Amino acid sequence: MLRTIVSGIAIAGVAFMLVVTMQEPGAWPALAAALLFAIGCLWERRYHAAQQGFPQDKRFNPTGERFVDPETGRVTSAWVDPATGERRYVDEGDPPSPSA
């Protein structure tokens, strides 16, 4: 959800800076920065799930179960195929650091 909001804001920023740059050509560096930001948001949105290892198969749904894998010490989530009951465990990264 947050990725969608940030991507939408980035695209709106590019559109706004395009209008500003058409009126004031000296604003092109801001347009370039907005474009880089938007491209970065869209790139991250497209490739984030693949890097995290989430099941690409649409049959799998998250169960909401999350735990720290005792072997790796990393947070792991469970995904299930409701039709067959097959489960997949996905590494979600390092556990959150304890709050002080």
C-alpha positions in Angstrom: 0.0 0.0 0.0 2.7 2.5 0.9 4.7 1.6 -2.3 1.6 2.5 -4.3 1.2 5.9 -2.5 4.9 6.8 -2.9 4.9 5.7 -6.5 1.8 7.9 -7.2 3.3 10.9 -5.5 6.5 10.4 -7.5 4.6 10.3 -10.8 2.6 13.3 -9.8 5.9 15.1 -9.0 7.2 14.3 -12.4 4.1 15.7 -14.1 4.3 18.8 -12.0 8.0 19.4 -12.7 7.3 18.8 -16.4 4.8 21.7 -16.4 7.2 23.9 -14.4 10.1 23.0 -16.7 8.0 23.9 -19.8 7.4 27.4 -18.2 10.9 27.8 -16.8 13.5 25.8 -18.6 16.1 26.4 -15.8 14.1 24.0 -13.6 15.3 21.0 -15.6 17.6 19.7 -12.8 14.5 19.4 -10.6 12.7 17.5 -13.4 15.7 15.2 -13.7 15.7 14.5 -9.9 11.9 13.8 -10.0 12.4 11.4 -12.9 15.2 9.6 -11.1 13.0 9.3 -8.0 10.0 8.0 -9.9 12.1 5.5 -11.8 13.6 4.3 -8.5 10.2 3.9 -7.0 8.8 2.0 -9.9 12.0 -0.2 -10.2 11.8 -1.1 -6.5 8.1 -1.8 -6.7 8.7 -4.2 -9.7 11.6 -6.1 -8.3 11.2 -6.0 -4.5 9.0 -9.1 -4.3 11.4 -11.1 -6.4 14.3 -10.1 -4.3 12.5 -11.0 -1.1 11.7 -14.4 -2.5 7.9 -14.2 -2.1 6.2 -17.0 -4.1 5.6 -15.8 -7.6 2.9 -18.4 -8.0 -0.5 -16.7 -7.6 -1.9 -19.8 -5.8 0.0 -19.0 -2.7 -1.5 -16.6 0.0 0.3 -15.4 3.1 -1.0 -17.0 6.3 0.1 -14.2 8.6 2.5 -16.6 10.4 5.9 -15.0 11.1 8.7 -16.5 13.1 12.4 -16.3 13.6 14.1 -19.3 11.9 16.2 -21.0 14.5 18.9 -22.0 11.9 19.4 -18.6 10.3 18.1 -16.2 12.9 16.1 -14.4 10.2 12.4 -13.6 10.1 10.4 -16.1 8.0 6.8 -16.1 6.9 4.5 -18.9 5.8 2.5 -19.0 2.6 -0.1 -21.6 1.7 -1.9 -22.9 -1.4 -5.5 -23.2 -0.2 -6.4 -25.8 -2.8 -3.6 -28.3 -1.9 -2.5 -27.2 1.6 1.1 -26.9 0.3 3.2 -24.5 2.4 6.2 -22.4 1.5 8.4 -20.6 3.9 9.9 -17.3 2.8 12.9 -15.4 4.2 11.8 -11.8 5.0 15.1 -10.6 6.3 16.8 -9.7 9.5 14.7 -9.6 12.7 13.9 -6.2 14.0 16.4 -4.9 16.5 15.1 -4.8 20.1 14.0 -1.4 21.2 16.0 0.1 24.0 
